[in-house]
C-alpha cells in the first residue's frame, strides 16, 4: 500500500447526517484516494478533532453511504480521528463490487495508509454493524500491528463457518438457501454506480469526487417479490423480480459448502487476537454463527479481551430503544450500546484502565423474565449438568387439533411415526423469525404461531405446563429420526414459548436439507429407510415461565425464510420440477428423537 498527499483541509460540514452537528473546528478531508496493493483507489474520507496532533483512529469500511452521525461526532469530541471508506466498486471507489470482496487485504492496506498519515498515532480500532462489521472479521485474523480493537455488530455474513455452523456467510443454513437474502440483492446493493474515467490523477479524482452527486437508484417494487419468490428455476429469481445482474446466480451455483466461501470470510481454522466487542440480535440470521465465532474467539484469547452482547432484537438494532420484538412485549430491554462501544475503544486504543468494559464475557437479555443476565460463555446443550432433554412422543398424529404431540422428560414406550404431506407448491408461510424474508407479508420478530400450527403439514409437540421457570441460554440442539418417500426434502424445526392463554411465540428456528445431512457430499434418501439428523443448533435467550409450555413445530418448509425444497434429486436451483413428499418423524425406544436445552443456573 502507499500514501497519497492530502488535499487542503476544509471545515467538517459535508456528509453530516441530518440532526447532528460536529464539534467546532473539526476538520474534514473528503474523498481521498487510498491506494490498495493492486493499484485500486478506494474513496476514503477523514474527520479530525478540532486540535493539532496525532490521534487514535476509528476505521469504518462500508458499501453504503459515508455520512457521519452521532456516535462519530462523539468520537471526534473525545479526540479520535474517524476514517470512513467505501468498499471496492461502491460509489466512487475503484474496482469490482463483490460482497466482502478483498475484505482482509483492503482492510490491511487501508490500515497501512492510515498509519502513514501525519494525523495518525498508529493505533486503529475498527467499528461498525452489518457489512461494516463483517469486513472486520477476516482483517482481524491477519494480525495487522496497528489493529488494537474492534467493535462488530451483526457480523455473521463475514463467517464461512464457526463451530457447527457452516452457513457460507449466512446465505445457507443446514444446506438450504436463506431466501431472505433476495431482498438484499434486489434492493440494497446491486445497482450500477458511475465509474470515474480511467487515467485520472489523484487530484483530478478528488476534485471530481467532491462535485459528483450519486443519486439513489429507483427502488424495485417490493410487491413484485411476493410473486417472484415462487419463481422457478430459483436461479432466475432475481431476474424475475426485475433486479439487475448480481452475484446471486454465482452463489446458488456454488452451493453451501464450496471452499470459495472462505476467501473473504473466517472459518474454524482462523484465529483472531484483536480485542473484540461483539453484538448479536436473536431475530437476525447473523446471530447463530456470529455468537459461535465469538465463543471460539473467547476461548482462544486471554480473559477480558473478548465480550458479546446478545439482544432479543433485530439486525443492527443495538442503539435503539426496545420494548417489544414483533408482537411480543419485552419490558425495558434498552441498554447504552454507544457507551459500551466507546468504553471498549477507550480501553484498547487509549490504554484507559478506568474505562467501564463488560464485567463478564457475555451479557444477554432474557425474554420472558425480561431482564439482562451475565454469563461466562455461550454454551451448547450437552455441556451443562443442568441441560433439559425432552423426548418427542405422540398418541396418533401430533397435530395441534388433536393436541397429542408431546415433549416429555422420559423416552416414549412405543414406536410411532408421525407423518405429513409436504407440497412445495403450498409451503408453510413464515411468520416472523430471524429475517424479514421476501415479500410484503414478512417481518422479523416474535409473533403468534397458532395459525401456522393449525396446518395439516405441521407437527406440534408440547410439554405440560411448567411447574417452575426454565431459563434457556445458549445453543439448543436436536436429534430427529426421519424418513421420506422422496429422494430429498427438508425438515424444519421451530422452538415456541406457549403462554397460558395459548399465545405461541416463536423463539428460534432451524432447518436440515436431507441431501446434506452428512455434510458437503449429497446423499439421497431411499423410501422406507430411517435417518438420524442433527439440524444446526438454535441460539436462544428465553425464560419459559411457570405455567407456560415449551413447544417444537416440525414441518418441511418455512418459506420464504428458507427456499423451498422441490423434493427431487435434481439441482434445486436450476430445476423446474417439483413433487410432493410424504415425510415422517419417528420416535420410540429405538428412535429417541429429542431436543436438548441448555438451562442456565438460577440467579
GIFENZI-V578120 format. One record per residue. N is the residue number from 0. RES is the residue in one small letter. PHI is phi in whole degrees, -180 to 180 (* if undefined). Layout:
<<N,RES,PHI> <N,RES,PHI>>
//
This chain:
<<0,x,*> <1,x,-141> <2,x,-104> <3,x,-120> <4,x,-65> <5,x,-77> <6,x,-73> <7,x,-56> <8,x,-75> <9,x,-133> <10,x,-56> <11,x,-79> <12,x,-122> <13,x,-102> <14,x,55> <15,x,-103> <16,x,-62> <17,x,-55> <18,x,95> <19,x,-120> <20,x,-127> <21,x,-93> <22,x,-58> <23,x,-57> <24,x,85> <25,x,-62> <26,x,-114> <27,x,-117> <28,x,-123> <29,x,-93> <30,x,57> <31,x,-72> <32,x,-113> <33,x,-88> <34,x,-86> <35,x,-93> <36,x,-63> <37,x,-94> <38,x,95> <39,x,-65> <40,x,-107> <41,x,-103> <42,x,-68> <43,x,-134> <44,x,-116> <45,x,-127> <46,x,-120> <47,x,-118> <48,x,-62> <49,x,-84> <50,x,-165> <51,x,-82> <52,x,136> <53,x,-109> <54,x,-126> <55,x,-66> <56,x,-120> <57,x,-109> <58,x,-103> <59,x,-126> <60,x,-107> <61,x,-151> <62,x,-89> <63,x,-103> <64,x,-66> <65,x,-108> <66,x,-75> <67,x,-110> <68,x,-126> <69,x,-61> <70,x,-65> <71,x,-67> <72,x,-67> <73,x,-65> <74,x,-61> <75,x,-61> <76,x,-64> <77,x,-91> <78,x,94> <79,x,-98> <80,x,-87> <81,x,-117> <82,x,-120> <83,x,-121> <84,x,-136> <85,x,-81> <86,x,-65> <87,x,-50> <88,x,75> <89,x,-108> <90,x,53> <91,x,-106> <92,x,-87> <93,x,-77> <94,x,99> <95,x,-93> <96,x,-76> <97,x,-140> <98,x,-58> <99,x,59> <100,x,-60> <101,x,58> <102,x,-57> <103,x,-74> <104,x,-65> <105,x,-67> <106,x,-63> <107,x,-61> <108,x,-65> <109,x,-67> <110,x,-64> <111,x,-58> <112,x,-63> <113,x,-65> <114,x,-58> <115,x,-79> <116,x,-81> <117,x,-67> <118,x,-93> <119,x,-97> <120,x,-94> <121,x,87> <122,x,-116> <123,x,-126> <124,x,-116> <125,x,-102> <126,x,-148> <127,x,152> <128,x,-127> <129,x,59> <130,x,-56> <131,x,-72> <132,x,-96> <133,x,-60> <134,x,-74> <135,x,-77> <136,x,-66> <137,x,-63> <138,x,-58> <139,x,-64> <140,x,-77> <141,x,-84> <142,x,76> <143,x,-60> <144,x,-64> <145,x,-87> <146,x,-82> <147,x,-100> <148,x,-162> <149,x,-145> <150,x,-128> <151,x,-132> <152,x,-113> <153,x,51> <154,x,-103> <155,x,-61> <156,x,-66> <157,x,-83> <158,x,-119> <159,x,-78> <160,x,-154> <161,x,-150> <162,x,59> <163,x,-83> <164,x,-91> <165,x,-113> <166,x,-111> <167,x,54> <168,x,78> <169,x,68> <170,x,-79> <171,x,-132> <172,x,-151> <173,x,58> <174,x,89> <175,x,-102> <176,x,-72> <177,x,-82> <178,x,-66> <179,x,-58> <180,x,-60> <181,x,-58> <182,x,-57> <183,x,-64> <184,x,-65> <185,x,-74> <186,x,-104> <187,x,-100> <188,x,-114> <189,x,-95> <190,x,-129> <191,x,-90> <192,x,-78> <193,x,-66> <194,x,-99> <195,x,-66> <196,x,-58> <197,x,-70> <198,x,87> <199,x,-73> <200,x,-73> <201,x,-59> <202,x,-65> <203,x,-67> <204,x,-62> <205,x,-62> <206,x,-63> <207,x,-67> <208,x,-61> <209,x,-70> <210,x,-111> <211,x,-99> <212,x,-107> <213,x,-93> <214,x,-83> <215,x,-70> <216,x,-72> <217,x,-67> <218,x,-70> <219,x,-73> <220,x,-65> <221,x,-61> <222,x,-60> <223,x,-67> <224,x,-70> <225,x,-59> <226,x,-84> <227,x,-63> <228,x,-64> <229,x,-94> <230,x,-68> <231,x,-126> <232,x,-72> <233,x,-62> <234,x,-66> <235,x,-101> <236,x,-60> <237,x,-61> <238,x,-64> <239,x,-63> <240,x,-90> <241,x,86> <242,x,-83> <243,x,-71> <244,x,-60> <245,x,-136> <246,x,-80> <247,x,-57> <248,x,-61> <249,x,-63> <250,x,-67> <251,x,-67> <252,x,-67> <253,x,-67> <254,x,84> <255,x,-75> <256,x,-118> <257,x,-69> <258,x,-63> <259,x,-64> <260,x,-62> <261,x,-84> <262,x,-61> <263,x,-122> <264,x,-131> <265,x,-86> <266,x,-133> <267,x,-63> <268,x,-82> <269,x,-86> <270,x,-134> <271,x,-115> <272,x,-114> <273,x,-74> <274,x,-55> <275,x,-126> <276,x,-108> <277,x,-115> <278,x,-145> <279,x,-138> <280,x,-114> <281,x,-67> <282,x,-100> <283,x,-139> <284,x,-63> <285,x,-68> <286,x,-62> <287,x,-60> <288,x,-76> <289,x,-64> <290,x,-70> <291,x,-68> <292,x,-65> <293,x,-59> <294,x,-62> <295,x,-62> <296,x,-68> <297,x,-58> <298,x,-68> <299,x,-97> <300,x,-128> <301,x,-63> <302,x,-56> <303,x,88> <304,x,-102> <305,x,-138> <306,x,-149> <307,x,-142> <308,x,-115> <309,x,-119> <310,x,-109> <311,x,-94> <312,x,-124> <313,x,-111> <314,x,-53> <315,x,54> <316,x,-101> <317,x,-67> <318,x,-92> <319,x,-96> <320,x,-68> <321,x,-140> <322,x,-123> <323,x,-156> <324,x,-129> <325,x,65> <326,x,-96> <327,x,-92> <328,x,-66> <329,x,-118> <330,x,74> <331,x,-96> <332,x,-99> <333,x,-72> <334,x,-157> <335,x,-92> <336,x,-63> <337,x,-61> <338,x,-65> <339,x,-65> <340,x,-65> <341,x,-60> <342,x,-64> <343,x,-64> <344,x,-66> <345,x,-60> <346,x,-62> <347,x,-102> <348,x,-95> <349,x,-111> <350,x,54> <351,x,-88> <352,x,-68> <353,x,-87> <354,x,-62> <355,x,-84> <356,x,-99> <357,x,-55> <358,x,-77> <359,x,-129> <360,x,-63> <361,x,-129> <362,x,-131> <363,x,-135> <364,x,-93> <365,x,-92> <366,x,-64> <367,x,94> <368,x,-79> <369,x,56> <370,x,-156> <371,x,-80> <372,x,-135> <373,x,-103> <374,x,-138> <375,x,-84> <376,x,-161> <377,x,-107> <378,x,-78> <379,x,-109> <380,x,-52> <381,x,110> <382,x,-103> <383,x,-114> <384,x,-71> <385,x,-93> <386,x,-53> <387,x,-112> <388,x,-103> <389,x,-124> <390,x,-101> <391,x,-80> <392,x,-155> <393,x,-160> <394,x,-102> <395,x,-152> <396,x,-141> <397,x,57> <398,x,-106> <399,x,-61> <400,x,-65> <401,x,-94> <402,x,52> <403,x,-111> <404,x,-81> <405,x,-119> <406,x,-113> <407,x,-131> <408,x,-73> <409,x,-115> <410,x,-62> <411,x,-69> <412,x,-86> <413,x,-125> <414,x,-78> <415,x,-143> <416,x,-115> <417,x,-88> <418,x,-126> <419,x,-153> <420,x,-105> <421,x,-104> <422,x,-115> <423,x,-61> <424,x,-78> <425,x,-137> <426,x,-74> <427,x,-68> <428,x,-83> <429,x,-61> <430,x,-130> <431,x,78> <432,x,112> <433,x,-91> <434,x,-156> <435,x,-72> <436,x,69> <437,x,-131> <438,x,134> <439,x,-76> <440,x,-96> <441,x,-116> <442,x,-151> <443,x,-77> <444,x,135> <445,x,-104> <446,x,-142> <447,x,-66> <448,x,-99> <449,x,-63> <450,x,-63> <451,x,-64> <452,x,-65> <453,x,-82> <454,x,-71> <455,x,-73> <456,x,-100> <457,x,-125> <458,x,-87> <459,x,-131> <460,x,-124> <461,x,-138> <462,x,-78> <463,x,-67> <464,x,-54> <465,x,-71> <466,x,-92> <467,x,-155> <468,x,-63> <469,x,-126> <470,x,-90> <471,x,-108> <472,x,-135> <473,x,123> <474,x,-96> <475,x,-87> <476,x,-114> <477,x,-143> <478,x,-127> <479,x,-123> <480,x,-107> <481,x,-137> <482,x,-157> <483,x,-161> <484,x,-93> <485,x,-105> <486,x,-71> <487,x,-148> <488,x,-165> <489,x,-115> <490,x,-124> <491,x,-108> <492,x,-125> <493,x,-139> <494,x,-90> <495,x,-133> <496,x,-105> <497,x,-101> <498,x,-78> <499,x,-57> <500,x,-84> <501,x,98> <502,x,-57> <503,x,-118> <504,x,-86> <505,x,-71> <506,x,-102> <507,x,-161> <508,x,-150> <509,x,-155> <510,x,-155> <511,x,-133> <512,x,-83> <513,x,-66> <514,x,-64> <515,x,-109> <516,x,-64> <517,x,-103> <518,x,121> <519,x,-72> <520,x,-87> <521,x,-60> <522,x,-136> <523,x,-92> <524,x,-90> <525,x,-121> <526,x,-57> <527,x,88> <528,x,-85> <529,x,-114> <530,x,-127> <531,x,-92> <532,x,-131> <533,x,-128> <534,x,-59> <535,x,-54> <536,x,-61> <537,x,-103> <538,x,-87> <539,x,-136> <540,x,-138> <541,x,-149> <542,x,-103> <543,x,-80> <544,x,-75> <545,x,-53> <546,x,92> <547,x,-82> <548,x,-128> <549,x,-95> <550,x,-131> <551,x,-128> <552,x,-97> <553,x,-128> <554,x,-150> <555,x,-127> <556,x,-154> <557,x,-150> <558,x,-116> <559,x,-100> <560,x,-59> <561,x,-121> <562,x,-63> <563,x,-69> <564,x,-89> <565,x,-87> <566,x,69> <567,x,-124> <568,x,-91> <569,x,-77> <570,x,-62> <571,x,-67> <572,x,-103> <573,x,-108> <574,x,-81> <575,x,-117> <576,x,-98> <577,x,-136> <578,x,-149> <579,x,-78> <580,x,-135> <581,x,-95> <582,x,-111> <583,x,-143> <584,x,-116> <585,x,-105> <586,x,-145> <587,x,166> <588,x,-58> <589,x,-90> <590,x,-124> <591,x,-86> <592,x,-63> <593,x,-157> <594,x,-128> <595,x,-123> <596,x,-112> <597,x,-78> <598,x,-91> <599,x,-77> <600,x,-60> <601,x,-68> <602,x,-127>>
//
